[in-house]
Amino acid sequence: KYPNNALVHRPALIDYIVSMKIKNPAQLDAALSFLTNVGPDPLDTGKFEEACGVGVVVSIEEIHSTVTKVLHENMEAILEQRYHINVGNLCGQVRKRHPWGDAKATKEEIEKRLAEILGPKTEADNVKPVKTKKGKPAKSEEKKVAVATVAPPSEDLNPYSHFPEPAENNKKYSSAMGTYGGHITQRRF
């Protein structure tokens, strides 16, 4: 979202986007953050371009080498967790080193390399891991047993039990208290 306090810089930002100096969402987010901090003050283009990564080109080869380094650093966890490893965490480590790199190319490269390292998925990889709750699992099981043995009150089963049955409702006239103490009578058809 464009910062309201920096509306005077909107034409400059649009020029950067149209001229392809700001190319990806990470650069745009950095630009908006910078403009939020600057506000209506004059824009220092040098600092702006440095903060947004204008002119920084991250090649595919750089992404490949950085992915190789990150995977090598996390090899123990990769082999332990196999395909259950958090790919987003690995992408984040690459993004810290190359914030202006192509996120899609990074993710595709990581997934390709994981497939090369781990080979095809096995049946164990297709099973979702069981998440264990930290803390007090025994108490929650006891509570579930206690709750299951107690029968719910009849009001919970039928929330309309306080209304009369339709067969019992055979009055020709109904009355209710009025706002000033009088009775209001209405004929039913």
ABEGO torsion letter per residue (X at the ends): XBBAAAAAAAAAAAAAAAAGABABAAAAAAAAAAAAAAEABBBBAAAAAAAAGBGBBBBAAAAAAAAAAAAAAAAAAAAAAEAABBAAAAAAAAAAABAABBAAAAAAAAAAAAAAAAEBBBAAAABBBBBBBBEBAAAAAAAAAAAAABBBBAAAABAAAABBBAAABABABBBBBBAAGBBBBBBBX
